[in-house]
Amino acid sequence: MTGPPAPEAGVHDDAEVVAQSLEEPELFARLYDRHAPDIHRYVTRRLGDGAADDITADTFLTAFRIRGRYDLTRTNARPWLYGIAGNLIGKQRRAEVRALKALARTRHDPVAASWVEETDSRVAAQAPLAGALAALPAGDRHVLLLIAWADLSYQEVAEALDIPVGTVRSRLNRARRKVRTALGADPAFLPDTPEVV
């Protein structure tokens, strides 16, 4: 996971870019340049390559349209953008669940196959995980994948989903327990996962 890119020399933090883009809209492209690759990778893992381009574009189009409501006290727009992407992914949730169930059933991951050579053994090992992810409630799955695939912190996930940090922790704990159980771990012997803040 790449994490938030550092602003280039002479380039302002995200809040300043958003604020300035209200007067000079073309400056908003800086946010795209900084964050689009990470958003695209995350959406690709969630929905596949076919939807990733559209969802990424819609994420930044939506962000541009609502930039006047951005909380300028937040210098990093990454959680905000993941929140927008998450809302758009939510609209595609049924497709995501179908894809995870298909991966669990067929052991063929067209997403991984598109960017990794010889994926058969890796995908076969991931099939039970895909089934476990598909069985999670949408909110729990979204929290788990924002932490695992987008490498967001608990606070960033809370900002992205507009929920309290405590809710992030409880959803993540519940998701981890369900996934471990689905993968064959005895729930009586599951350790509590230490929280990383």
N, C-alpha and C positions, 0 to 999 in steps of 0.2 A: 504494500500500500504506500502511496506516495505522500500523503498528508498535504497540508496547504503549502503552496509554493511561496517562497519569500518574494516580496515585492522587489522589483528591479530598482537600481539606483535612480533616484529622482522620480520614482513612481510612487504615488500615494497609496495608503492603505485602502481597503475596499470601501469603507464608509465614506472616505473623501472622494473616491471615484464615483460612487453613487450620487453623492451630493452635487458634485461638479457636473455629472451627466444630466442633471435637471436643466442646466443652462446650455450645456454642450453635449447633446445626446450621443455623439460619436465616441465619447470617452467611455461609454458603457462597454465597448468592445474589449477594454482591458480586463473586465471581469470574465468575459468569455475566454480570452486568451489564458487567463490564470487558472480557471476552474473547469472548463469544458472537457478536457481530457479525462479528469477524474470522474466527473458526472457521467460521461459516456461509458467508461469502463464499468461503472456501477450498474447503470441501466442495462448494459449488454449482459452482465451476469444475471440480472433479474429477469429480463424479458427476451434476450437474444439480440443478435445483430440487426435483424430487420426492423425492430422497434426502436433501437437505441438512437439512431440518427434523429428520428422524429421526436422522441421524448426529450432528447438533449436540446434540440432546437426549440421545442415548445417550452422547456424549462427557462431558457434565456429570454424567449419572447415574453413569457408571463412575467419574469423578473423585471424586464425592461418596462412593461406596462404598469407594474405596481411599485416601481422604484421610489415613488414619492412617499410610500408608506414604510419604507425601510427604516429600521431603528438605527440611527446614526451613531449610537453609543457602542454598537457592535462593529469592531474594526475588521472582522473577518466575515465575509459574506458566505463562506462555504456552508455552514449549517443551514442558512436561509435557502440556499440553492438546492441543497439536498432535501429540504422540506418541500419545496416546490416540486422537485422531481418525484418525491415520494407520493405526493398527491396525484400526480399524473400517472405514476405506476399503479396507484390504487385503482384507477380507472381500468387498468389492464390486468388487474389481479386475477381474474378468471383464467386469462391466457397463461399467466405465470403458474398457477396451480396445475393447469392441464399439462404444461411443459414439465413441471417437477414430477407429476404422476407418470408421465410418459417415460421420463428418464428412469424412474424407479422400476417401471415395468419392462422397458426395452433395453435398458443399460446403454442407450445411445444418446450422447449429448452433442447436438449439432453446434452449440455455442463453443464448447471446448474443441471440437473437431475443426472448427474454422480457424483456430489460432495455435493449436498445439499438434505437432506430428505424433502419430502413434498413440492416440488417446484411449484405445480400447481398455487397457488394464486400469488406467486412472479412472475412467468413466464407470467401469464395472464396480470399482471400489466405492464410487460416489453414489451409486444407485440407492442404497439404503438411506443415505443421508438425504437425497432428493425426496424420497418418500416421507421421511421424517419432517422435512421442511414444508412439504405440501400439506401435511396434517396440522401444522401449527395455525392458530388463529392469526389473521392478517397483522394485527398490531404487534403480536409477539414476534412474528417472522420479520417484520420490518425493522424492529429494534435490533434483533440478532444480526441481520444482514448489514445494517448500517455500521454496526461495530465490527463485524467480521470482514466484510468486503469493502466498506468505504473507509474503515480505520478511523471512525469518529470517536471522540471521547463521550463519556456519559453526558456531560454538559452540552456538547455539540448535538447529540441525538435529541436531548430535551428541547433545545432550540429549534432543531429541524422539524420536530413533530409537534412543537408547541404543547408539550406536556411536562409535568414536574420531573426532576431528576429521580425522585423516589419511584415514580411510575416506570421510568426507564429501567431502574434496577430490578424492580419486581417482574417486569415483562421479560427482561433478559434472563433472570434466574429461572423463571417458569419455562422459558423456551429452551434453555440449556438442559434442564431436568427432563423435559419431554423428549428432546433429541437424544440424550444419553439413554433414556429408557427405550426409545424406539430402536436404538442401535444395539440393544442387548445388555446394557448395564443394569445390574440389580438395583432398583431404587432404594432399597434399604441401606445400601453401602455407598451411595453417591455422596461425595464430599460437597460441602457448600463451596462454591467458587468464590475465591477472593475477588473483591471488587477493585477495579482499577479506575481511579477517578480521573 
